[in-house]
């Protein structure tokens, strides 16, 4: 059953004392810390962070001035700030503060994105004009304000945009303001939608994407692995959207869910206390999509009533059966963080049918893989050339390209897909050869030098099925490129296919400064291939 769920809660959550009449729980989005404040802080505060380390704070030196409304640490846990009233913040350790810059503006509510250090302020009576500020190195910069398009304008005017309907997150290294736009589900309006506004550091903010939810109700948003996840409380399901999978509607990119709606993988909460106390009691199922859940960006879900903080995670393996279009599936997987083994699994499963009708699909998948492969090779080559040219203004702008799991090279394909595929029983040999040649065709199309072991795999397959005429044609028309390893392999086939001797000599004649000793046993290189032949040669 777990194969049906493509979302799951982290296996090792952060645990804290659950909220109660004597214990208040707060969350700091910047440090990702949970504060458990008992009795207004009189008996201390327990802080849990993402590394699950516990930090205890004593309030012995601070007078009790009422209920704690908010509590946070500075980055690095050096300064603690406590808010007990609507107009003041207390620092338990006395410090001198200096006003650096001020802005006079009427604010309805605010939202802060710690990853990008951008503050969003809701202004005007309706609250839909947002004023962003960017912070960097103790400086504050005013960015261009923008307006959120409301579904209806109330008369008389009143606050219509709530902070519950706004989220700020980074998707594909770009900052977006996500607006949860509610509609009544009528004939003209199929349901709510999430509108994404791209917020650049410089320039104007523009509406760029619309995510169709096709239903109404209460929603919450997360961003996981550059996917927008929309949780729907009443149906207890979630939807995922990839803004790189585009469907243009005028100037906007309109998106439907990538996959069918599914619930988060069921999670069981272990009993508290030592195992010996209740050895027979089974873990208790967690209530998913509970009204006590709080969702924070980018990927955090907190249950204050149960005392758990989870990180939401995407499982890629279940998507293989849910997304039938292999081209779209490959586009989706190539943008995910831990994709390599899943992509290789897709390639293996795609080839087991042995049906010639899917060769066009195979070609599409190979081209998508090799396009990413080629982009990485070009970036690596450009970086190497810049470094070899010595220090200059242009070379300092180059950063060494990061080899992500989306880079599937020839060795990966040979080891995990093609070599096993050629050994499959019940697959027509003509289809096997067609697949191998399709992969070589794709490499050539992207001008990627083909490794000799792929050519050897083709030759081995042809020899195993006595397709010597096809081998001859491949060599004669240079479908298989000339190389020393290939010539030596052909030489070893002489006893099985006599013309191979002359073919190997013809291939070597093209190459300069090569002396091949075919009769003596002197050997500087010995290579064994899967056909069982031993290649012996001397240069």
C-alpha positions as CSV (number, residue, x, y, z in Angstrom):
1,X,0.0,0.0,0.0
2,X,2.9,2.4,0.7
3,X,3.6,2.4,-3.1
4,X,0.5,4.5,-3.6
5,X,1.7,7.4,-1.5
6,X,4.1,9.9,-3.1
7,X,4.3,12.1,0.0
8,X,5.4,11.1,3.5
9,X,6.4,12.6,6.8
10,X,10.0,12.4,7.9
11,X,10.8,9.2,9.8
12,X,12.6,10.9,12.7
13,X,10.5,14.0,13.6
14,X,11.5,16.6,16.2
15,X,9.6,15.9,19.4
16,X,8.6,18.5,22.0
17,X,6.1,18.9,24.8
18,X,2.7,19.2,23.4
19,X,0.6,22.3,23.8
20,X,-1.7,22.4,26.9
21,X,-3.2,24.7,29.4
22,X,0.2,25.2,31.1
23,X,2.4,24.9,28.0
24,X,2.4,27.2,25.0
25,X,4.2,26.3,21.8
26,X,5.9,28.7,19.4
27,X,7.8,28.2,16.1
28,X,10.6,30.3,14.8
29,X,10.7,30.0,11.0
30,X,14.2,31.5,10.7
31,X,16.0,29.0,12.9
32,X,13.4,26.2,12.5
33,X,13.1,26.0,16.3
34,X,10.1,25.0,18.5
35,X,9.8,26.8,21.8
36,X,7.8,25.1,24.6
37,X,7.0,27.8,27.2
38,X,5.7,26.6,30.5
39,X,3.7,28.8,32.8
40,X,4.6,32.0,30.8
41,X,8.3,31.2,31.1
42,X,8.4,31.2,34.9
43,X,9.6,27.6,34.9
44,X,11.9,28.0,31.9
45,X,11.7,27.4,28.2
46,X,12.7,24.3,26.2
47,X,13.9,24.8,22.6
48,X,14.1,22.1,20.0
49,X,15.8,22.6,16.6
50,X,16.1,20.7,13.4
51,X,19.2,18.8,14.7
52,X,17.0,17.7,17.6
53,X,19.3,19.3,20.1
54,X,17.6,20.5,23.3
55,X,18.3,24.0,24.6
56,X,17.0,25.1,28.0
57,X,16.5,28.8,28.7
58,X,16.2,30.2,32.2
59,X,14.0,33.2,33.0
60,X,15.4,33.7,36.5
61,X,16.7,37.2,35.7
62,X,13.5,38.4,33.9
63,X,10.4,39.7,35.7
64,X,7.1,38.0,34.9
65,X,5.1,40.6,33.0
66,X,2.4,38.4,31.6
67,X,1.7,35.9,28.8
68,X,4.4,35.3,26.2
69,X,3.0,36.2,22.8
70,X,6.1,35.4,20.8
71,X,9.7,34.2,21.5
72,X,12.7,33.8,19.1
73,X,16.4,33.6,19.0
74,X,18.7,35.5,16.7
75,X,20.6,33.5,14.1
76,X,23.3,31.6,16.0
77,X,21.2,31.6,19.2
78,X,23.1,34.5,20.6
79,X,20.2,36.9,21.5
80,X,16.8,35.9,22.8
81,X,13.8,38.2,22.2
82,X,10.5,37.9,24.0
83,X,7.3,39.7,23.2
84,X,4.7,40.0,25.9
85,X,2.7,43.0,24.7
86,X,1.7,44.3,21.2
87,X,4.1,47.2,21.3
88,X,7.3,45.9,23.0
89,X,10.0,43.3,22.8
90,X,12.2,42.3,25.8
91,X,15.8,41.1,25.6
92,X,16.6,39.2,28.8
93,X,20.3,40.0,28.3
94,X,20.5,43.8,28.4
95,X,21.9,45.2,25.2
96,X,22.2,48.6,23.4
97,X,20.1,48.9,20.3
98,X,20.7,51.4,17.5
99,X,18.0,52.5,15.0
100,X,19.5,52.0,11.5
101,X,16.5,52.9,9.3
102,X,12.8,53.5,9.6
103,X,9.7,53.5,7.3
104,X,6.4,55.1,8.0
105,X,3.6,52.8,6.6
106,X,0.2,51.5,7.7
107,X,0.5,47.8,8.0
108,X,-2.3,45.2,8.3
109,X,0.0,42.2,8.7
110,X,3.5,41.1,7.7
111,X,5.3,38.0,6.4
112,X,9.0,37.3,6.5
113,X,11.0,34.8,4.3
114,X,14.2,34.0,6.2
115,X,15.8,32.1,3.3
116,X,15.9,35.3,1.1
117,X,15.6,37.9,3.9
118,X,12.6,39.5,2.3
119,X,9.8,41.2,4.4
120,X,6.3,41.5,3.0
121,X,3.9,44.1,4.3
122,X,0.2,44.2,3.7
123,X,-1.0,47.7,3.1
124,X,-4.2,49.7,2.1
125,X,-7.7,49.1,3.4
126,X,-8.3,45.8,1.5
127,X,-4.8,44.6,2.3
128,X,-4.0,43.5,-1.2
129,X,-1.2,45.9,-2.0
130,X,2.0,44.3,-0.8
131,X,5.2,46.2,-0.1
132,X,8.3,44.1,0.1
133,X,11.6,45.1,1.7
134,X,15.0,43.3,1.2
135,X,17.6,43.0,4.0
136,X,21.3,42.5,3.4
137,X,24.3,43.3,5.6
138,X,22.3,45.5,8.0
139,X,20.8,47.5,5.2
140,X,17.1,47.7,4.2
141,X,16.0,48.2,0.6
142,X,12.5,49.1,-0.5
143,X,11.4,46.9,-3.4
144,X,8.6,47.6,-5.9
145,X,5.2,47.2,-4.4
146,X,2.6,45.1,-6.2
147,X,-1.1,44.4,-6.0
148,X,-2.8,41.0,-5.5
149,X,-5.8,40.6,-7.8
150,X,-8.8,39.8,-5.5
151,X,-11.7,37.6,-6.9
152,X,-14.2,40.3,-5.8
153,X,-13.9,43.9,-4.5
154,X,-16.1,44.3,-1.3
155,X,-18.3,47.4,-0.9
156,X,-17.7,49.2,1.4
157,X,-14.0,48.4,1.3
158,X,-12.6,46.2,4.1
159,X,-9.7,44.0,4.8
160,X,-10.0,41.2,2.2
161,X,-6.6,39.6,2.0
162,X,-5.5,37.5,5.0
163,X,-2.0,36.3,5.8
164,X,-3.4,32.8,5.8
165,X,-3.8,33.0,2.1
166,X,-0.2,34.2,1.4
167,X,3.0,32.2,1.4
168,X,6.5,33.2,0.3
169,X,8.9,30.5,-1.0
170,X,11.8,29.9,-3.3
171,X,11.1,27.7,-6.3
172,X,13.8,26.9,-8.8
173,X,16.0,29.6,-7.2
174,X,13.4,32.3,-7.7
175,X,11.3,34.0,-5.1
176,X,7.6,33.7,-5.4
177,X,4.6,35.0,-3.5
178,X,1.9,32.4,-3.5
179,X,-1.7,33.6,-3.2
180,X,-4.5,31.1,-2.4
181,X,-7.4,32.5,-4.3
182,X,-10.8,31.2,-3.2
183,X,-13.8,30.9,-5.5
184,X,-17.2,29.4,-5.0
185,X,-17.4,26.2,-7.1
186,X,-19.9,27.3,-9.8
187,X,-20.3,26.6,-13.5
188,X,-18.0,29.6,-14.4
189,X,-15.5,28.8,-11.6
190,X,-14.2,25.3,-11.2
191,X,-12.7,26.0,-7.7
192,X,-9.9,27.6,-5.9
193,X,-6.5,28.3,-7.4
194,X,-3.0,29.2,-6.3
195,X,-1.6,32.3,-8.1
196,X,2.2,32.7,-8.1
197,X,3.7,36.2,-8.4
198,X,7.4,36.2,-9.3
199,X,9.2,38.7,-7.0
200,X,12.7,39.7,-8.4
201,X,15.2,41.7,-6.4
202,X,15.0,44.4,-9.0
203,X,12.1,45.1,-11.3
204,X,8.4,44.7,-10.9
205,X,6.6,41.7,-9.5
206,X,4.5,39.9,-12.1
207,X,1.8,37.2,-12.0
208,X,3.4,34.2,-13.8
209,X,1.7,31.0,-12.8
210,X,-1.8,29.7,-11.9
211,X,-2.2,26.3,-10.2
212,X,-5.7,24.9,-10.7
213,X,-7.0,23.1,-7.6
214,X,-10.4,22.1,-9.1
215,X,-12.1,22.1,-5.7
216,X,-13.0,24.3,-2.8
217,X,-12.3,24.2,1.0
218,X,-9.4,24.8,3.4
219,X,-5.9,24.5,1.9
220,X,-2.3,24.7,3.1
221,X,0.8,25.1,1.1
222,X,4.3,23.6,1.2
223,X,7.2,23.6,-1.2
224,X,9.3,20.4,-1.4
225,X,12.1,19.7,-3.9
226,X,10.8,22.6,-6.0
227,X,7.3,21.2,-6.1
228,X,4.3,23.2,-4.8
229,X,2.3,20.9,-2.5
230,X,-1.3,21.8,-1.8
231,X,-3.0,20.1,1.1
232,X,-6.8,19.8,1.1
233,X,-8.2,19.3,4.6
234,X,-11.7,18.0,3.9
235,X,-10.7,15.3,1.4
236,X,-7.5,14.6,3.4
237,X,-5.4,14.6,0.2
238,X,-2.6,16.5,-1.3
239,X,-1.7,17.7,-4.9
240,X,1.7,18.5,-6.3
241,X,2.5,21.0,-9.1
242,X,5.7,21.5,-11.1
243,X,5.9,25.0,-12.5
244,X,8.5,23.9,-15.1
245,X,5.8,21.6,-16.7
246,X,4.0,24.4,-18.5
247,X,0.7,24.8,-20.3
248,X,0.6,28.4,-21.7
249,X,-2.7,30.3,-21.5
250,X,-1.8,33.7,-23.0
251,X,0.9,35.3,-20.9
252,X,0.2,33.0,-18.0
253,X,1.4,29.4,-17.3
254,X,-1.6,27.4,-16.2
255,X,-0.9,24.2,-14.4
256,X,-3.0,21.1,-13.5
257,X,-1.7,18.7,-10.8
258,X,1.2,16.5,-12.0
259,X,-0.2,13.4,-10.3
260,X,-3.7,12.3,-9.0
261,X,-4.6,13.5,-5.5
262,X,-3.2,11.2,-2.8
263,X,-3.1,11.3,1.0
264,X,0.2,11.6,2.9
265,X,1.6,8.2,3.8
266,X,0.0,7.1,7.1
267,X,2.2,7.7,10.1
268,X,2.1,6.0,13.5
269,X,3.1,7.6,16.7
270,X,5.0,5.4,19.2
271,X,3.8,5.2,22.8
272,X,5.6,7.5,25.2
273,X,7.6,6.0,28.0
274,X,10.0,3.1,28.2
275,X,9.1,0.1,26.0
276,X,9.1,-2.2,29.0
277,X,6.2,-0.3,30.5
278,X,3.9,-1.2,27.7
279,X,5.5,-3.9,25.5
280,X,2.2,-5.0,23.9
281,X,0.9,-1.6,22.9
282,X,1.1,-0.9,19.2
283,X,1.9,2.6,17.9
284,X,-1.1,5.0,17.5
285,X,-2.0,6.2,14.0
286,X,-1.4,9.9,13.6
287,X,-4.4,12.0,12.5
288,X,-3.4,13.3,9.1
289,X,-4.6,16.7,8.0
290,X,-5.7,17.5,11.5
291,X,-7.2,20.9,12.3
292,X,-4.3,21.2,14.9
293,X,-1.7,21.0,12.1
294,X,0.3,24.2,11.3
295,X,2.2,24.3,8.0
296,X,5.3,26.4,7.6
297,X,7.6,27.1,4.6
298,X,9.1,25.5,2.9
299,X,8.4,21.9,4.0
300,X,7.5,21.8,7.7
301,X,4.3,20.4,9.3
302,X,3.8,20.8,13.1
303,X,1.2,19.1,15.3
304,X,1.2,21.1,18.5
305,X,-1.4,18.9,20.1
306,X,0.8,15.8,19.6
307,X,4.2,17.5,20.0
308,X,5.8,16.6,16.6
309,X,7.6,18.6,13.9
310,X,7.9,16.8,10.6
311,X,9.6,17.5,7.3
312,X,7.4,16.7,4.3
313,X,9.2,14.5,1.8
314,X,8.5,13.4,-1.8
315,X,8.8,9.7,-2.8
316,X,9.6,9.3,-6.4
317,X,9.2,5.6,-6.9
318,X,5.3,5.7,-6.7
319,X,5.2,8.3,-9.5
320,X,6.3,5.6,-12.0
321,X,2.9,4.0,-12.1
322,X,0.9,7.3,-11.7
323,X,2.5,9.2,-14.6
324,X,2.1,7.1,-17.8
325,X,3.5,9.6,-20.3
326,X,7.2,8.6,-20.2
327,X,8.4,11.9,-21.7
328,X,6.5,13.9,-19.1
329,X,7.6,11.5,-16.4
330,X,11.3,12.0,-17.4
331,X,10.8,15.8,-17.4
332,X,9.4,15.5,-13.9
333,X,12.1,13.2,-12.5
334,X,15.1,15.1,-14.0
335,X,14.2,18.1,-11.8
336,X,14.1,16.1,-8.6
337,X,16.9,15.9,-6.1
338,X,17.3,12.1,-5.6
339,X,16.4,11.0,-9.1
340,X,19.2,8.9,-10.5
341,X,18.3,5.4,-9.5
342,X,14.6,6.0,-10.2
343,X,15.4,7.3,-13.7
344,X,17.5,4.2,-14.4
345,X,14.7,2.1,-13.0
346,X,12.3,3.8,-15.5
347,X,14.7,3.0,-18.4
348,X,14.9,-0.7,-17.4
349,X,11.2,-1.1,-17.0
350,X,10.6,0.7,-20.3
351,X,12.7,-1.8,-22.2
352,X,11.4,-5.0,-20.8
353,X,8.3,-5.0,-23.0
354,X,10.4,-5.7,-26.1
355,X,7.8,-4.1,-28.3
356,X,9.0,-2.3,-31.4
357,X,6.1,0.2,-31.0
358,X,7.8,1.9,-28.0
359,X,11.1,2.7,-29.8
360,X,9.9,6.3,-30.4
361,X,9.3,6.6,-26.6
362,X,12.8,5.1,-26.0
363,X,14.3,7.7,-28.3
364,X,12.5,10.5,-26.5
365,X,13.7,9.4,-23.1
366,X,17.3,8.9,-24.3
367,X,17.3,12.4,-25.8
368,X,16.0,14.0,-22.6
369,X,18.7,12.2,-20.6
370,X,21.5,13.1,-23.0
371,X,20.4,16.8,-23.3
372,X,21.1,17.1,-19.5
373,X,24.3,15.1,-19.9
374,X,25.5,17.4,-22.7
375,X,24.7,20.6,-20.7
376,X,26.8,19.3,-17.9
377,X,29.7,18.3,-20.1
378,X,29.6,21.8,-21.8
379,X,29.5,23.5,-18.5
380,X,32.5,21.4,-17.2
381,X,34.4,22.1,-20.4
382,X,33.8,25.9,-20.1
383,X,34.9,25.9,-16.5
384,X,38.1,24.0,-17.3
385,X,38.9,26.3,-20.2
386,X,38.4,29.4,-18.0
387,X,40.6,28.0,-15.2
388,X,43.4,27.1,-17.7
389,X,43.3,30.5,-19.3
390,X,44.5,32.0,-16.0
391,X,42.9,34.6,-13.7
392,X,40.8,37.2,-15.5
393,X,37.6,39.1,-15.0
394,X,35.7,36.5,-17.0
395,X,37.2,33.5,-15.4
396,X,36.3,34.6,-11.9
397,X,32.6,34.5,-12.8
398,X,32.8,30.8,-13.6
399,X,31.7,28.4,-10.8
400,X,32.5,24.7,-11.1
401,X,29.3,23.0,-12.3
402,X,27.6,20.8,-9.7
403,X,27.0,17.3,-11.0
404,X,23.5,16.6,-9.9
405,X,21.8,13.2,-9.9
406,X,20.0,14.2,-13.1
407,X,23.3,13.7,-15.0
408,X,23.0,10.1,-16.3
409,X,26.2,9.3,-18.2
410,X,27.2,6.4,-20.5
411,X,28.7,4.4,-17.6
412,X,25.4,4.7,-15.7
413,X,23.4,3.5,-18.6
414,X,25.8,0.7,-19.4
415,X,26.0,-0.6,-15.9
416,X,22.4,-0.3,-14.7
417,X,20.4,-0.6,-17.9
418,X,21.9,-1.7,-21.2
419,X,24.2,-4.5,-20.1
420,X,21.4,-6.3,-18.2
421,X,18.9,-5.5,-21.0
422,X,21.0,-7.4,-23.6
423,X,20.9,-10.5,-21.3
424,X,17.1,-10.5,-21.0
425,X,15.4,-13.7,-22.0
426,X,12.4,-13.4,-24.3
427,X,13.3,-10.1,-25.8
428,X,13.7,-10.0,-29.6
429,X,17.3,-9.5,-30.5
430,X,16.3,-7.0,-33.2
431,X,14.7,-4.8,-30.6
432,X,17.8,-5.1,-28.4
433,X,20.0,-3.9,-31.3
434,X,17.6,-1.2,-32.2
435,X,17.6,0.1,-28.6
436,X,21.5,0.1,-28.4
437,X,21.7,1.9,-31.7
438,X,19.1,4.4,-30.6
439,X,21.2,5.3,-27.6
440,X,24.3,5.7,-29.8
441,X,22.2,7.8,-32.2
442,X,21.2,10.1,-29.3
443,X,24.7,10.5,-28.1
444,X,25.9,11.4,-31.6
445,X,23.0,13.9,-32.0
446,X,24.2,15.8,-28.9
447,X,27.9,15.5,-30.1
448,X,28.9,13.3,-27.1
449,X,31.8,11.0,-27.8
450,X,30.6,7.4,-27.6
451,X,32.5,5.2,-25.2
452,X,34.1,2.0,-26.7
453,X,32.3,-0.3,-24.3
454,X,28.9,0.6,-25.9
455,X,30.2,-0.3,-29.4
456,X,31.5,-3.6,-27.9
457,X,28.1,-4.3,-26.4
458,X,26.6,-3.9,-29.9
459,X,29.2,-6.2,-31.5
460,X,28.8,-8.8,-28.8
461,X,25.0,-8.8,-29.3
462,X,25.4,-9.1,-33.1
463,X,27.8,-12.0,-32.8
464,X,25.6,-13.8,-30.3
465,X,22.8,-13.9,-32.8
466,X,25.0,-14.5,-35.9
467,X,24.1,-11.2,-37.4
468,X,27.5,-10.8,-39.2
469,X,26.0,-9.1,-42.2
470,X,24.6,-6.3,-40.0
471,X,28.0,-6.1,-38.2
472,X,29.7,-5.7,-41.6
473,X,27.3,-2.9,-42.6
474,X,27.8,-1.1,-39.3
475,X,31.5,-1.1,-39.8
476,X,31.5,-0.4,-43.5
477,X,29.3,2.7,-43.1
478,X,31.0,3.8,-39.9
479,X,28.0,3.5,-37.7
480,X,30.5,2.1,-35.2
481,X,33.4,4.6,-35.1
482,X,36.9,3.4,-35.6
483,X,39.0,2.9,-32.5
484,X,41.9,0.8,-31.3
485,X,39.8,-1.2,-28.8
486,X,37.2,-1.9,-31.5
487,X,39.9,-3.1,-33.9
488,X,41.3,-5.4,-31.3
489,X,37.9,-6.8,-30.6
490,X,37.3,-7.5,-34.3
491,X,40.6,-9.3,-34.5
492,X,39.5,-11.6,-31.7
493,X,36.5,-12.6,-33.7
494,X,38.5,-14.0,-36.6
495,X,37.8,-17.6,-35.7
496,X,34.1,-17.0,-35.6
497,X,33.9,-14.5,-38.5
498,X,36.9,-14.6,-40.8
499,X,36.2,-11.3,-42.5
500,X,36.7,-9.6,-39.1
501,X,40.5,-10.0,-39.5
502,X,40.5,-7.7,-42.6
503,X,38.0,-5.3,-41.1
504,X,40.3,-4.8,-38.1
505,X,43.3,-4.3,-40.3
506,X,41.4,-1.7,-42.4
507,X,40.4,0.1,-39.3
508,X,44.0,0.2,-38.0
509,X,45.4,1.4,-41.3
510,X,43.4,4.6,-40.8
511,X,45.1,5.2,-37.5
512,X,48.7,6.3,-37.5
513,X,51.7,4.9,-35.6
514,X,50.0,1.7,-34.6
515,X,51.9,-1.6,-35.0
516,X,49.8,-4.7,-34.4
517,X,51.5,-8.0,-33.7
518,X,49.0,-10.7,-34.6
519,X,51.1,-13.8,-34.2
520,X,53.3,-13.6,-31.2
521,X,52.0,-13.7,-27.6
522,X,53.6,-10.4,-26.5
523,X,50.9,-8.4,-24.8
524,X,50.8,-4.9,-23.4
525,X,47.1,-4.8,-23.1
526,X,44.8,-7.7,-22.4
527,X,41.1,-7.1,-22.4
528,X,38.4,-9.7,-21.8
529,X,34.9,-9.1,-23.1
530,X,31.7,-11.0,-22.4
531,X,31.9,-13.1,-25.6
532,X,34.8,-15.0,-24.0
533,X,37.5,-13.8,-26.4
534,X,40.9,-12.5,-25.1
535,X,42.4,-9.6,-27.0
536,X,46.2,-9.5,-27.2
537,X,48.0,-6.6,-28.9
538,X,51.3,-4.8,-28.8
539,X,51.8,-1.1,-29.8
